């Protein structure tokens, strides 16, 4: 049972003791080397492009459905098919306008939309759409997921949010290399922030639920970050830091410690 999993204090680190197994997001991995040595750094245009195409594809599917059902819909009202077509066009126009404002927010570093219409609301609902559309065009989800996380982080960085060290939570996976893990612990100790090692996404969510932090800095692969942001970011502010996977998923992952330090300082009350 999940409630029976113990927490063990290791200095500033609290480890969640569980069995070691590959993250479920990698169930299809064949054991081969990952593209680009596991570094999926990609431009934000992947997210915006695939999301825009996804919106248009959904609209085309909706319009096709109305077209096929038009004779029956006309029995209800002669104007109903036309009204539905107009509604579809309106939704597409609003969606593309929203996406444009989102892009301007990312590129200017200014929060042009409220949180619930951006990184803690509507954006989260499009993350899976973006990578699914990307796969249609032959782009592996890791590349699109990285772009999505960058978009999310830039929107989150545009907000002024400060918390005390005791209110900030660092979540890291079990698969960090020793060098990266030591670096995270040094940062946690420097700023007096608690760090947790969570072996699976559901346990990371459990820690957030039980600790009730006011902000989270999470480290994971792109796939786990997108899933975690989708489930958690609407309830608590999060900054997500993707790892590099030189030896495949869930083993000796590398981390940009300079960026990690920046993320932690972003949330703290005093800029140290």
C-alpha positions in Angstrom: 0.0 0.0 0.0 1.3 3.5 -0.7 0.7 4.6 2.9 3.1 2.0 4.1 6.1 3.5 2.2 8.5 4.9 4.8 10.3 8.3 4.7 14.0 8.3 5.7 15.8 11.6 6.7 19.3 11.9 5.2 20.5 15.4 6.3 18.5 17.8 4.1 17.4 14.9 2.0 14.3 12.8 2.7 14.3 9.6 0.7 11.1 7.7 -0.2 12.0 4.0 0.1 10.5 1.9 -2.6 11.4 -0.8 -5.1 13.6 0.3 -8.0 12.0 0.0 -11.4 11.8 2.0 -14.7 9.4 4.9 -14.7 6.1 4.0 -16.4 6.6 6.7 -19.0 9.4 4.6 -20.4 7.6 1.3 -20.6 8.2 1.0 -24.4 12.0 1.7 -24.1 14.0 -1.0 -25.9 17.2 -0.5 -24.0 19.0 1.3 -26.9 20.8 4.6 -26.8 18.6 7.7 -26.7 18.7 10.4 -29.3 21.4 13.0 -28.9 22.8 11.3 -25.9 19.6 11.8 -23.9 19.8 15.6 -24.3 16.4 16.8 -25.7 17.0 20.5 -25.7 14.6 22.0 -28.2 13.1 25.3 -29.2 9.7 26.5 -27.9 8.4 26.7 -31.5 7.8 22.9 -31.3 5.2 23.4 -28.6 3.5 26.4 -30.3 3.6 24.8 -33.8 2.2 21.4 -32.8 -0.4 23.0 -30.5 -1.6 25.2 -33.3 -1.8 22.2 -35.6 -3.6 20.2 -33.0 -6.2 23.0 -32.5 -6.8 23.0 -36.3 -7.0 19.2 -36.5 -9.6 19.1 -33.7 -11.6 21.8 -35.5 -11.5 19.9 -38.8 -12.7 16.8 -37.0 -15.5 18.7 -35.3 -16.5 20.3 -38.6 -16.5 17.0 -40.4 -18.8 15.5 -37.6 -21.2 18.4 -38.1 -21.1 17.9 -41.9 -22.0 14.2 -41.5 -24.7 14.9 -39.0 -26.1 18.0 -40.8 -29.2 16.3 -42.2 -30.3 15.0 -38.8 -29.3 18.3 -37.1 -31.5 20.2 -39.6 -34.5 18.3 -38.4 -34.0 19.9 -35.0 -33.4 23.3 -36.5 -32.5 24.4 -40.0 -30.0 26.9 -38.6 -28.3 24.5 -36.2 -25.6 23.2 -38.6 -24.6 26.8 -39.6 -24.6 27.8 -35.9 -22.3 24.9 -35.1 -19.9 25.9 -37.9 -19.8 29.5 -36.7 -19.1 28.2 -33.1 -16.2 26.1 -34.3 -14.7 29.0 -36.2 -15.1 31.2 -33.1 -13.4 28.6 -30.8 -10.5 28.3 -33.2 -10.1 32.0 -33.4 -10.1 32.4 -29.6 -7.7 29.4 -29.2 -5.2 30.8 -31.7 -5.5 34.3 -30.1 -4.8 32.7 -26.7 -1.8 30.8 -28.2 -0.5 34.1 -29.7 -0.7 35.9 -26.3 1.0 32.9 -24.7 3.9 33.1 -27.3 4.2 36.9 -26.7 4.4 36.2 -22.9 7.2 33.7 -23.4 9.2 35.9 -25.8 8.8 39.1 -23.9 9.1 37.6 -20.4 6.0 39.5 -19.3 2.8 37.9 -17.9 0.2 39.0 -20.4 -2.4 36.4 -19.2 -3.5 35.5 -15.6 -2.2 32.2 -14.3 -5.4 30.3 -14.8 -5.3 31.2 -18.5 -1.6 30.4 -18.8 0.8 28.0 -17.0 -1.5 27.0 -14.2 -4.6 26.5 -16.3 -5.2 26.2 -20.0 -1.5 25.5 -20.9 -1.6 22.3 -18.8 -4.5 21.0 -20.9 -2.5 21.3 -24.1 0.7 19.6 -23.1 -0.4 16.1 -24.1 -2.0 17.5 -27.3 1.4 19.0 -28.4 3.4 15.8 -28.1 0.7 13.6 -29.6 0.5 15.9 -32.7 4.3 15.9 -32.8 4.4 12.1 -33.0 2.0 12.3 -36.0 4.7 14.3 -37.7 7.5 11.9 -36.6 8.9 13.9 -33.7 9.5 11.9 -30.6 7.6 13.2 -27.6 10.8 14.0 -25.6 11.7 16.8 -27.9 8.2 18.3 -27.8 7.9 17.8 -24.0 11.2 19.7 -23.5 9.8 22.6 -25.5 6.6 22.5 -23.5 8.5 22.5 -20.2 10.5 25.5 -21.3 7.3 27.4 -22.2 5.8 26.6 -18.9 9.0 27.7 -17.0 9.2 31.0 -18.8 5.6 31.8 -18.0 6.2 30.8 -14.3 9.3 33.0 -14.2 7.3 36.0 -15.2 5.4 35.8 -11.9 6.6 37.4 -8.7 6.2 34.6 -6.1 8.3 34.4 -3.0 8.2 31.8 -0.2 10.2 31.0 2.9 12.8 28.2 2.6 10.6 25.9 4.8 7.7 26.4 2.3 9.8 25.4 -0.8 10.1 21.7 -1.7 12.8 20.2 -4.0 11.7 17.0 -5.7 14.4 14.8 -7.4 14.3 11.4 -8.9 16.3 8.3 -7.8 18.3 8.2 -11.0 20.5 11.2 -10.6 24.3 10.6 -10.9 26.2 10.9 -7.7 27.7 14.2 -8.8 24.3 15.7 -9.6 22.8 14.4 -6.3 25.6 15.9 -4.3 25.1 19.2 -6.1 21.4 19.2 -5.3 22.1 18.4 -1.7 24.6 21.2 -1.5 22.1 23.7 -2.9 19.4 22.5 -0.5 21.7 22.9 2.4 22.9 26.3 1.3 19.3 27.7 1.3 17.8 25.6 4.0 15.3 23.8 1.7 14.1 20.2 2.0 14.9 17.9 -0.8 13.0 14.6 -1.5 13.9 11.7 -3.6 10.7 10.2 -5.1 11.1 7.0 -7.0 7.8 7.3 -8.9 5.4 10.1 -9.9 2.6 8.9 -7.7 4.9 9.1 -4.7 6.1 12.6 -5.6 2.4 13.6 -5.7 2.0 12.1 -2.3 4.8 14.1 -0.8 3.3 17.3 -2.2 -0.1 16.4 -0.8 1.4 15.6 2.7 3.9 18.4 3.0 1.7 21.1 1.4 4.5 23.3 0.1 3.8 26.8 -1.3 6.2 26.2 -4.2 8.0 23.2 -5.8 11.2 22.8 -7.8 11.0 19.5 -9.6 13.7 17.6 -11.4 12.8 14.8 -13.8 13.0 13.6 -17.4 10.8 15.5 -19.9 8.1 12.8 -19.9 7.7 12.7 -16.1 7.8 16.5 -15.9 5.0 16.9 -18.4 2.8 14.3 -16.6 3.6 15.9 -13.2 2.9 19.4 -14.3 -0.4 18.3 -15.8 -1.4 16.8 -12.5 0.1 19.2 -9.9 0.9 22.6 -11.3 -2.7 23.7 -11.2 -2.7 23.3 -7.4 0.8 24.5 -6.5 3.4 26.6 -8.3 6.1 24.5 -9.9 9.4 25.1 -11.8 10.4 22.0 -13.7 14.1 21.2 -14.6 14.7 18.5 -17.2 17.6 16.1 -16.9 20.0 14.8 -19.5 19.9 11.0 -19.9 23.4 9.9 -21.2 22.9 6.3 -20.1 19.2 5.9 -20.9 16.2 6.6 -18.7 16.4 6.1 -14.9 20.2 5.8 -14.6 23.0 8.3 -13.9 21.0 11.3 -15.1 22.9 14.6 -15.4 21.6 18.0 -14.2 22.3 21.7 -14.8 23.2 22.7 -11.2 23.5 26.4 -12.2 20.0 26.3 -13.4 18.9 24.4 -10.3 20.3 27.1 -8.1 18.6 29.8 -10.2 15.2 28.0 -9.8 15.6 27.7 -6.0 16.5 31.4 -5.7 13.6 32.4 -7.9 11.1 31.3 -5.2 12.9 32.3 -2.0 11.9 35.5 -0.2 15.3 37.0 -0.3 17.5 36.9 -3.4 20.7 35.3 -2.1 
